[in-house]
Amino acid sequence: MHSFVYRANALLTFAVMVLAFMCAMASLSDNLNSLSPSAQLQVLNVNWFQKSTQGNDEVSMTLNISANLQSLFTWNTKQVFAFLTAEYETPKNSLNQVSLWDGIIPSKEHAKFSIHTTNKYRFTDQGCNLLGKQYNLTLHWHVMPKTGKMFADKLVMTGFRLPEEYR
């Protein structure tokens, strides 16, 4: 009475529905985990602080980044993208964000790290707004799951200040 194509269609539809249900349950199970990432950020040295030929302030710093992001990893986590930004205010913009460092954390074993490095990307301001400027260092992370939606969060460390004069 039912053709082979009709039966194959019914079987494929059932299999896709079961797979979709399993993916939804996997994604929802990630909400049951308690996240407790921690980080410590230090500016060890301002290597140079100068005005470029275009008139913009540029800074090079030596940073110590220590973080434990292991709680972000579950059985559904593919990888975590982490990056460090310097955030400050200027008269033109209420929030300026400059990326200083980034990295991809492929597994839970690599999620506890301590890095001693200079900023990977230039800390440049459009103008002369950085002299004596107070700024925050913020560690951001984006968790990329195997299935489900990606989520992001951050830790903000306050109380950093740039020098009052160029070096």
NUPA-689841 format. One line per 5 residues: number of its first residue (from 1); their letters; for each residue x, z, y of N, C-alpha, C. Coordinates in steps of 0.02 Angstrom, whole numbers, always signed. Layout:
REM residues N
NUM	A	X Z Y X Z Y X Z Y; ...
REM end
This chain:
REM residues 167
1	MHSFV	+41 +0 -59 +0 +0 +0 +43 +0 +63; +95 +45 +68 +139 +46 +126 +202 +6 +110; +223 -33 +158 +281 -75 +147 +345 -34 +153; +399 -63 +132 +465 -31 +136 +483 -16 +209; +469 -63 +254 +486 -54 +325 +447 +4 +355
6	YRANA	+384 +11 +336 +343 +66 +361 +371 +133 +337; +390 +137 +274 +419 +199 +247 +487 +215 +278; +529 +164 +289 +594 +174 +320 +586 +199 +392; +536 +170 +427 +522 +192 +495 +501 +265 +497; +458 +285 +451 +435 +354 +448 +493 +402 +433
11	LLTFA	+536 +383 +387 +594 +424 +369 +643 +429 +428; +657 +374 +462 +702 +375 +520 +673 +417 +577; +609 +411 +589 +577 +451 +641 +582 +525 +626; +570 +543 +564 +575 +613 +543 +647 +638 +552; +696 +598 +532 +766 +618 +537 +787 +628 +610
16	VMVLA	+765 +584 +655 +781 +590 +726 +748 +652 +755; +687 +667 +735 +653 +727 +760 +689 +791 +738; +711 +793 +675 +747 +850 +650 +814 +858 +687; +848 +803 +699 +911 +804 +735 +901 +828 +807; +849 +804 +840 +834 +826 +908 +817 +900 +910
21	FMCAM	+781 +925 +862 +764 +996 +858 +828 +1037 +848; +872 +1015 +804 +934 +1051 +791 +979 +1052 +854; +982 +997 +891 +1021 +994 +953 +992 +1042 +1005; +926 +1044 +1010 +894 +1089 +1058 +908 +1161 +1040; +904 +1179 +977 +918 +1247 +955 +991 +1266 +967
26	ASLSD	+1036 +1219 +956 +1108 +1231 +968 +1119 +1244 +1042; +1088 +1204 +1084 +1096 +1212 +1156 +1067 +1279 +1180; +1009 +1298 +1154 +978 +1361 +1173 +1018 +1421 +1148; +1051 +1415 +1091 +1089 +1472 +1064 +1148 +1489 +1109; +1173 +1443 +1149 +1228 +1458 +1195 +1207 +1508 +1249
31	NLNSL	+1142 +1512 +1265 +1119 +1559 +1315 +1121 +1631 +1292; +1131 +1643 +1227 +1133 +1710 +1200 +1202 +1742 +1207; +1252 +1703 +1224 +1321 +1728 +1230 +1331 +1764 +1296; +1369 +1818 +1294 +1386 +1854 +1356 +1455 +1830 +1379; +1457 +1806 +1439 +1519 +1779 +1467 +1554 +1832 +1508
36	SPSAQ	+1620 +1840 +1497 +1658 +1889 +1536 +1728 +1861 +1551; +1733 +1804 +1584 +1799 +1778 +1601 +1833 +1821 +1655; +1899 +1821 +1654 +1936 +1859 +1704 +1996 +1818 +1727; +2018 +1832 +1787 +2075 +1795 +1814 +2110 +1837 +1867; +2174 +1825 +1874 +2215 +1855 +1927 +2256 +1800 +1958
41	LQVLN	+2251 +1794 +2024 +2286 +1742 +2060 +2332 +1773 +2112; +2394 +1748 +2115 +2442 +1773 +2163 +2477 +1715 +2197; +2488 +1722 +2262 +2531 +1676 +2299 +2599 +1710 +2303; +2647 +1684 +2265 +2712 +1715 +2263 +2755 +1696 +2323; +2746 +1634 +2348 +2788 +1612 +2403 +2755 +1552 +2437
46	VNWFQ	+2761 +1548 +2502 +2743 +1487 +2539 +2808 +1449 +2547; +2817 +1396 +2507 +2880 +1358 +2505 +2893 +1322 +2571; +2843 +1288 +2596 +2847 +1258 +2662 +2778 +1252 +2692; +2778 +1255 +2758 +2716 +1251 +2797 +2733 +1212 +2859; +2707 +1151 +2863 +2729 +1106 +2917 +2672 +1063 +2942
51	KSTQG	+2684 +1033 +2999 +2638 +984 +3026 +2665 +915 +3007; +2622 +873 +2975 +2644 +807 +2954 +2648 +760 +3014; +2674 +700 +3002 +2680 +651 +3056 +2612 +628 +3082; +2559 +636 +3041 +2492 +618 +3064 +2459 +675 +3103; +2492 +732 +3108 +2465 +789 +3145 +2425 +837 +3103
56	NDEVS	+2426 +830 +3037 +2390 +874 +2993 +2435 +929 +2965; +2408 +988 +2955 +2445 +1043 +2925 +2452 +1031 +2850; +2512 +1045 +2823 +2524 +1039 +2751 +2559 +1102 +2727; +2539 +1125 +2667 +2567 +1187 +2639 +2586 +1175 +2566; +2644 +1201 +2547 +2664 +1203 +2476 +2675 +1276 +2458
61	MTLNI	+2643 +1297 +2403 +2646 +1368 +2382 +2668 +1373 +2310; +2698 +1429 +2293 +2711 +1447 +2224 +2657 +1496 +2203; +2622 +1479 +2148 +2565 +1518 +2125 +2577 +1547 +2057; +2546 +1604 +2044 +2544 +1633 +1978 +2470 +1638 +1959; +2450 +1601 +1908 +2380 +1598 +1886 +2377 +1628 +1816
66	SANLQ	+2343 +1684 +1809 +2332 +1716 +1744 +2257 +1720 +1732; +2235 +1695 +1675 +2163 +1695 +1662 +2149 +1704 +1588; +2092 +1734 +1575 +2067 +1740 +1506 +1996 +1711 +1506; +1990 +1649 +1484 +1926 +1614 +1482 +1901 +1606 +1411; +1925 +1648 +1365 +1906 +1642 +1294 +1832 +1654 +1283
71	SLFTW	+1800 +1695 +1324 +1729 +1709 +1314 +1685 +1648 +1328; +1713 +1597 +1361 +1675 +1536 +1374 +1669 +1492 +1313; +1710 +1504 +1263 +1711 +1462 +1203 +1663 +1490 +1150; +1619 +1447 +1127 +1575 +1462 +1071 +1583 +1405 +1021; +1543 +1407 +968 +1547 +1353 +919 +1524 +1287 +949
76	NTKQV	+1488 +1289 +1005 +1461 +1228 +1036 +1504 +1203 +1095; +1561 +1235 +1109 +1602 +1215 +1166 +1653 +1163 +1143; +1653 +1107 +1178 +1702 +1054 +1164 +1767 +1068 +1201; +1762 +1081 +1267 +1820 +1096 +1308 +1797 +1127 +1374; +1845 +1156 +1410 +1831 +1185 +1475 +1879 +1153 +1525
81	FAFLT	+1851 +1131 +1581 +1891 +1104 +1636 +1896 +1159 +1689; +1956 +1181 +1704 +1967 +1234 +1754 +2008 +1206 +1812; +1991 +1229 +1872 +2029 +1209 +1930 +2029 +1263 +1983; +2082 +1264 +2023 +2092 +1315 +2075 +2086 +1281 +2143; +2046 +1312 +2187 +2038 +1285 +2254 +2055 +1338 +2306
86	AEYET	+2078 +1315 +2364 +2085 +1357 +2423 +2024 +1341 +2466; +1989 +1393 +2488 +1928 +1385 +2528 +1936 +1422 +2594; +1918 +1388 +2649 +1926 +1418 +2715 +1876 +1386 +2763; +1868 +1417 +2821 +1823 +1391 +2873 +1864 +1363 +2931; +1836 +1312 +2963 +1864 +1284 +3025 +1808 +1276 +3075
91	PKNSL	+1824 +1263 +3139 +1770 +1252 +3187 +1724 +1193 +3169; +1751 +1141 +3137 +1711 +1083 +3118 +1669 +1095 +3056; +1696 +1131 +3006 +1663 +1139 +2941 +1658 +1212 +2922; +1600 +1232 +2897 +1592 +1301 +2876 +1626 +1314 +2809; +1638 +1261 +2769 +1673 +1269 +2706 +1719 +1209 +2694
96	NQVSL	+1783 +1223 +2688 +1833 +1173 +2668 +1859 +1194 +2600; +1861 +1148 +2554 +1888 +1161 +2487 +1944 +1112 +2473; +2002 +1139 +2455 +2060 +1098 +2439 +2081 +1116 +2368; +2082 +1067 +2324 +2102 +1078 +2255 +2178 +1086 +2252; +2201 +1140 +2220 +2272 +1154 +2215 +2300 +1142 +2145
101	WDGII	+2260 +1154 +2094 +2283 +1148 +2024 +2222 +1135 +1981; +2231 +1100 +1925 +2178 +1091 +1875 +2208 +1084 +1806; +2166 +1094 +1756 +2187 +1087 +1687 +2128 +1084 +1640; +2138 +1052 +1583 +2087 +1049 +1531 +2107 +1097 +1476; +2062 +1141 +1457 +2075 +1190 +1405 +2038 +1166 +1342
106	PSKEH	+2074 +1143 +1292 +2042 +1111 +1234 +2014 +1159 +1182; +2039 +1221 +1180 +2016 +1266 +1127 +2021 +1339 +1150; +1992 +1383 +1111 +1992 +1455 +1128 +2063 +1483 +1128; +2106 +1456 +1085 +2175 +1480 +1081 +2213 +1467 +1145; +2195 +1414 +1182 +2229 +1397 +1244 +2194 +1427 +1305
111	AKFSI	+2140 +1464 +1295 +2099 +1488 +1351 +2126 +1552 +1383; +2177 +1582 +1353 +2210 +1639 +1383 +2280 +1615 +1404; +2291 +1611 +1469 +2353 +1580 +1492 +2379 +1614 +1555; +2444 +1603 +1567 +2477 +1626 +1627 +2524 +1570 +1649; +2513 +1544 +1709 +2551 +1487 +1734 +2585 +1506 +1799
116	HTTNK	+2649 +1491 +1803 +2689 +1500 +1864 +2706 +1430 +1888; +2675 +1408 +1944 +2682 +1339 +1966 +2674 +1332 +2041; +2695 +1275 +2067 +2679 +1258 +2136 +2613 +1220 +2135; +2580 +1216 +2193 +2516 +1182 +2194 +2526 +1109 +2171; +2484 +1088 +2125 +2488 +1021 +2095 +2467 +968 +2145
121	YRFTD	+2420 +985 +2189 +2395 +938 +2239 +2411 +966 +2309; +2418 +922 +2357 +2436 +943 +2425 +2382 +986 +2457; +2402 +1039 +2487 +2357 +1081 +2526 +2363 +1056 +2598; +2319 +1011 +2617 +2321 +978 +2682 +2255 +989 +2718; +2260 +1003 +2782 +2201 +1010 +2825 +2201 +953 +2875
126	QGCNL	+2142 +927 +2889 +2136 +873 +2939 +2136 +905 +3008; +2196 +913 +3034 +2204 +945 +3100 +2255 +1001 +3096; +2254 +1043 +3145 +2301 +1099 +3149 +2262 +1165 +3143; +2227 +1173 +3090 +2183 +1231 +3082 +2210 +1285 +3035; +2269 +1276 +3007 +2292 +1323 +2956 +2338 +1378 +2980
131	LGKQY	+2363 +1376 +3042 +2407 +1428 +3066 +2372 +1496 +3065; +2399 +1543 +3026 +2371 +1611 +3022 +2302 +1613 +2990; +2280 +1560 +2958 +2212 +1555 +2930 +2205 +1599 +2868; +2149 +1635 +2865 +2132 +1673 +2806 +2093 +1627 +2760; +2109 +1631 +2694 +2076 +1587 +2646 +2064 +1625 +2580
136	NLTLH	+2021 +1597 +2540 +2006 +1624 +2474 +2034 +1576 +2421; +2058 +1604 +2366 +2075 +1564 +2308 +2018 +1571 +2258; +1992 +1516 +2234 +1934 +1516 +2189 +1952 +1478 +2125; +1943 +1512 +2068 +1952 +1479 +2004 +1883 +1456 +1979; +1875 +1391 +1974 +1812 +1361 +1950 +1821 +1340 +1878
141	WHVMP	+1767 +1338 +1840 +1769 +1310 +1773 +1703 +1275 +1757; +1710 +1221 +1718 +1653 +1182 +1694 +1658 +1182 +1618; +1607 +1209 +1585 +1606 +1212 +1512 +1570 +1149 +1487; +1605 +1111 +1446 +1577 +1049 +1419 +1558 +1061 +1346; +1493 +1064 +1331 +1472 +1078 +1262 +1472 +1015 +1219
146	KTGKM	+1468 +1026 +1154 +1460 +970 +1108 +1390 +941 +1113; +1341 +984 +1124 +1273 +962 +1136 +1241 +1007 +1188; +1198 +980 +1229 +1166 +1020 +1281 +1195 +1006 +1349; +1174 +1046 +1397 +1196 +1034 +1466 +1261 +1070 +1482; +1299 +1041 +1527 +1361 +1069 +1550 +1345 +1123 +1603
151	FADKL	+1382 +1178 +1603 +1372 +1228 +1655 +1438 +1246 +1687; +1433 +1272 +1748 +1492 +1288 +1788 +1484 +1356 +1820; +1541 +1387 +1835 +1541 +1451 +1870 +1610 +1459 +1903; +1621 +1515 +1937 +1684 +1525 +1972 +1698 +1599 +1983; +1761 +1614 +1996 +1784 +1680 +2018 +1819 +1672 +2085
156	VMTGF	+1799 +1711 +2134 +1828 +1706 +2201 +1874 +1765 +2214; +1935 +1751 +2235 +1984 +1803 +2254 +1994 +1797 +2330; +1984 +1851 +2366 +1988 +1850 +2439 +2052 +1882 +2464; +2065 +1875 +2529 +2119 +1913 +2561 +2185 +1878 +2566; +2187 +1812 +2563 +2250 +1776 +2570 +2255 +1749 +2642
161	RLPEE	+2316 +1748 +2668 +2325 +1725 +2737 +2389 +1682 +2741; +2384 +1627 +2779 +2441 +1583 +2790 +2484 +1610 +2847; +2548 +1590 +2851 +2592 +1614 +2905 +2568 +1594 +2974; +2590 +1632 +3024 +2571 +1620 +3094 +2611 +1563 +3126; +2665 +1541 +3092 +2707 +1488 +3121 +2730 +1441 +3065
166	YR	+2750 +1381 +3084 +2773 +1331 +3036 +2841 +1350 +3009; +2855 +1331 +2947 +2920 +1345 +2914 +2952 +1281 +2891
REM end
